[in-house]
Amino acid sequence: MFKMIKIFIAIMMIIYVYKAIGPSNVNAFIKDTGQAIKSSLK
């Protein structure tokens, strides 16, 4: 249950950042985030 809340907060933060930086920087941001997630899962 607590893990679900943490995931939800993380998603909300990602949406907030996405809106803050604007679409032009999003692709680079997603690439960085994807690599960070992959490295944290290892």
N, CA, C and O atoms as CSV, one atom per row, in Angstrom:
chain,resi,resn,atom,element,x,y,z
A,1,MET,N,N,0.836,-1.205,0.000
A,1,MET,CA,C,0.000,0.000,0.000
A,1,MET,C,C,0.874,1.259,0.000
A,1,MET,O,O,0.674,2.172,-0.801
A,2,PHE,N,N,1.844,1.286,0.915
A,2,PHE,CA,C,2.728,2.455,0.987
A,2,PHE,C,C,3.531,2.635,-0.294
A,2,PHE,O,O,3.794,3.760,-0.720
A,3,LYS,N,N,3.920,1.507,-0.910
A,3,LYS,CA,C,4.673,1.571,-2.167
A,3,LYS,C,C,3.824,2.226,-3.258
A,3,LYS,O,O,4.345,2.988,-4.072
A,4,MET,N,N,2.539,1.939,-3.281
A,4,MET,CA,C,1.632,2.536,-4.266
A,4,MET,C,C,1.605,4.058,-4.099
A,4,MET,O,O,1.611,4.800,-5.081
A,5,ILE,N,N,1.577,4.511,-2.848
A,5,ILE,CA,C,1.554,5.951,-2.573
A,5,ILE,C,C,2.842,6.596,-3.077
A,5,ILE,O,O,2.811,7.669,-3.680
A,6,LYS,N,N,3.979,5.936,-2.828
A,6,LYS,CA,C,5.267,6.475,-3.295
A,6,LYS,C,C,5.301,6.560,-4.815
A,6,LYS,O,O,5.785,7.546,-5.371
A,7,ILE,N,N,4.786,5.527,-5.497
A,7,ILE,CA,C,4.746,5.521,-6.966
A,7,ILE,C,C,3.858,6.659,-7.462
A,7,ILE,O,O,4.201,7.350,-8.421
A,8,PHE,N,N,2.710,6.851,-6.799
A,8,PHE,CA,C,1.783,7.915,-7.190
A,8,PHE,C,C,2.449,9.277,-7.051
A,8,PHE,O,O,2.339,10.120,-7.941
A,9,ILE,N,N,3.144,9.492,-5.930
A,9,ILE,CA,C,3.846,10.763,-5.717
A,9,ILE,C,C,4.906,10.965,-6.801
A,9,ILE,O,O,5.064,12.069,-7.323
A,10,ALA,N,N,5.630,9.895,-7.135
A,10,ALA,CA,C,6.659,9.985,-8.170
A,10,ALA,C,C,6.049,10.383,-9.513
A,10,ALA,O,O,6.609,11.210,-10.233
A,11,ILE,N,N,4.898,9.792,-9.850
A,11,ILE,CA,C,4.215,10.124,-11.110
A,11,ILE,C,C,3.784,11.590,-11.108
A,11,ILE,O,O,3.951,12.289,-12.107
A,12,MET,N,N,3.233,12.051,-9.993
A,12,MET,CA,C,2.804,13.443,-9.897
A,12,MET,C,C,3.991,14.392,-10.068
A,12,MET,O,O,3.876,15.423,-10.730
A,13,MET,N,N,5.131,14.037,-9.468
A,13,MET,CA,C,6.331,14.865,-9.607
A,13,MET,C,C,6.806,14.907,-11.051
A,13,MET,O,O,7.217,15.955,-11.548
A,14,ILE,N,N,6.746,13.749,-11.727
A,14,ILE,CA,C,7.161,13.689,-13.133
A,14,ILE,C,C,6.261,14.583,-13.986
A,14,ILE,O,O,6.743,15.305,-14.859
A,15,ILE,N,N,4.949,14.532,-13.729
A,15,ILE,CA,C,4.009,15.376,-14.479
A,15,ILE,C,C,4.303,16.854,-14.217
A,15,ILE,O,O,4.285,17.668,-15.140
A,16,TYR,N,N,4.574,17.195,-12.958
A,16,TYR,CA,C,4.875,18.577,-12.597
A,16,TYR,C,C,6.124,19.074,-13.314
A,16,TYR,O,O,6.137,20.167,-13.879
A,17,VAL,N,N,7.174,18.255,-13.285
A,17,VAL,CA,C,8.428,18.619,-13.951
A,17,VAL,C,C,8.211,18.733,-15.458
A,17,VAL,O,O,8.729,19.647,-16.100
A,18,TYR,N,N,7.435,17.791,-16.019
A,18,TYR,CA,C,7.130,17.796,-17.449
A,18,TYR,C,C,6.500,19.118,-17.856
A,18,TYR,O,O,6.863,19.696,-18.881
A,19,LYS,N,N,5.548,19.599,-17.046
A,19,LYS,CA,C,4.890,20.866,-17.345
A,19,LYS,C,C,5.845,22.040,-17.123
A,19,LYS,O,O,5.784,23.041,-17.837
A,20,ALA,N,N,6.725,21.911,-16.129
A,20,ALA,CA,C,7.623,23.011,-15.788
A,20,ALA,C,C,8.684,23.250,-16.866
A,20,ALA,O,O,8.975,24.396,-17.210
A,21,ILE,N,N,9.267,22.151,-17.406
A,21,ILE,CA,C,10.365,22.315,-18.364
A,21,ILE,C,C,9.878,22.543,-19.780
A,21,ILE,O,O,10.613,23.089,-20.603
A,22,GLY,N,N,8.649,22.133,-20.082
A,22,GLY,CA,C,8.111,22.336,-21.413
A,22,GLY,C,C,8.491,21.226,-22.375
A,22,GLY,O,O,9.475,20.522,-22.151
A,23,PRO,N,N,7.715,21.059,-23.455
A,23,PRO,CA,C,7.893,19.928,-24.380
A,23,PRO,C,C,9.257,19.873,-25.059
A,23,PRO,O,O,9.700,18.790,-25.442
A,24,SER,N,N,9.935,21.008,-25.220
A,24,SER,CA,C,11.187,21.010,-25.986
A,24,SER,C,C,12.286,20.210,-25.297
A,24,SER,O,O,13.132,19.611,-25.961
A,25,ASN,N,N,12.274,20.199,-23.955
A,25,ASN,CA,C,13.323,19.500,-23.212
A,25,ASN,C,C,12.898,18.116,-22.742
A,25,ASN,O,O,13.683,17.389,-22.133
A,26,VAL,N,N,11.638,17.753,-23.032
A,26,VAL,CA,C,11.081,16.524,-22.466
A,26,VAL,C,C,11.786,15.269,-22.975
A,26,VAL,O,O,12.034,14.343,-22.203
A,27,ASN,N,N,12.112,15.233,-24.273
A,27,ASN,CA,C,12.722,14.013,-24.819
A,27,ASN,C,C,14.044,13.694,-24.125
A,27,ASN,O,O,14.297,12.541,-23.776
A,28,ALA,N,N,14.886,14.703,-23.923
A,28,ALA,CA,C,16.156,14.501,-23.226
A,28,ALA,C,C,15.911,14.089,-21.783
A,28,ALA,O,O,16.605,13.225,-21.247
A,29,PHE,N,N,14.911,14.719,-21.153
A,29,PHE,CA,C,14.575,14.409,-19.765
A,29,PHE,C,C,14.113,12.965,-19.628
A,29,PHE,O,O,14.527,12.262,-18.707
A,30,ILE,N,N,13.251,12.518,-20.550
A,30,ILE,CA,C,12.750,11.140,-20.518
A,30,ILE,C,C,13.902,10.157,-20.705
A,30,ILE,O,O,13.949,9.118,-20.046
A,31,LYS,N,N,14.826,10.483,-21.599
A,31,LYS,CA,C,15.968,9.596,-21.838
A,31,LYS,C,C,16.808,9.460,-20.571
A,31,LYS,O,O,17.200,8.356,-20.191
A,32,ASP,N,N,17.082,10.601,-19.916
A,32,ASP,CA,C,17.855,10.581,-18.663
A,32,ASP,C,C,17.120,9.803,-17.584
A,32,ASP,O,O,17.722,8.996,-16.875
A,33,THR,N,N,15.809,10.046,-17.457
A,33,THR,CA,C,15.003,9.375,-16.434
A,33,THR,C,C,14.964,7.877,-16.682
A,33,THR,O,O,15.091,7.082,-15.751
A,34,GLY,N,N,14.787,7.493,-17.945
A,34,GLY,CA,C,14.749,6.069,-18.299
A,34,GLY,C,C,16.040,5.367,-17.929
A,34,GLY,O,O,16.014,4.249,-17.415
A,35,GLN,N,N,17.174,6.015,-18.185
A,35,GLN,CA,C,18.464,5.415,-17.838
A,35,GLN,C,C,18.640,5.352,-16.327
A,35,GLN,O,O,19.215,4.392,-15.813
A,36,ALA,N,N,18.154,6.362,-15.611
A,36,ALA,CA,C,18.245,6.364,-14.146
A,36,ALA,C,C,17.407,5.233,-13.560
A,36,ALA,O,O,17.836,4.555,-12.627
A,37,ILE,N,N,16.204,5.032,-14.112
A,37,ILE,CA,C,15.331,3.952,-13.648
A,37,ILE,C,C,15.982,2.600,-13.930
A,37,ILE,O,O,15.987,1.720,-13.069
A,38,LYS,N,N,16.534,2.434,-15.139
A,38,LYS,CA,C,17.186,1.164,-15.488
A,38,LYS,C,C,18.342,0.866,-14.538
A,38,LYS,O,O,18.497,-0.267,-14.082
A,39,SER,N,N,19.155,1.883,-14.239
A,39,SER,CA,C,20.316,1.667,-13.362
A,39,SER,C,C,19.875,1.373,-11.923
A,39,SER,O,O,20.540,0.617,-11.214
A,40,SER,N,N,18.755,1.968,-11.491
A,40,SER,CA,C,18.276,1.730,-10.129
A,40,SER,C,C,17.649,0.344,-9.992
A,40,SER,O,O,17.625,-0.224,-8.900
A,41,LEU,N,N,17.139,-0.203,-11.107
A,41,LEU,CA,C,16.521,-1.532,-11.066
A,41,LEU,C,C,17.562,-2.649,-11.010
A,41,LEU,O,O,17.260,-3.755,-10.563
A,42,LYS,N,N,18.774,-2.368,-11.459
A,42,LYS,CA,C,19.818,-3.397,-11.472
A,42,LYS,C,C,20.262,-3.765,-10.058
A,42,LYS,O,O,21.134,-4.617,-9.887
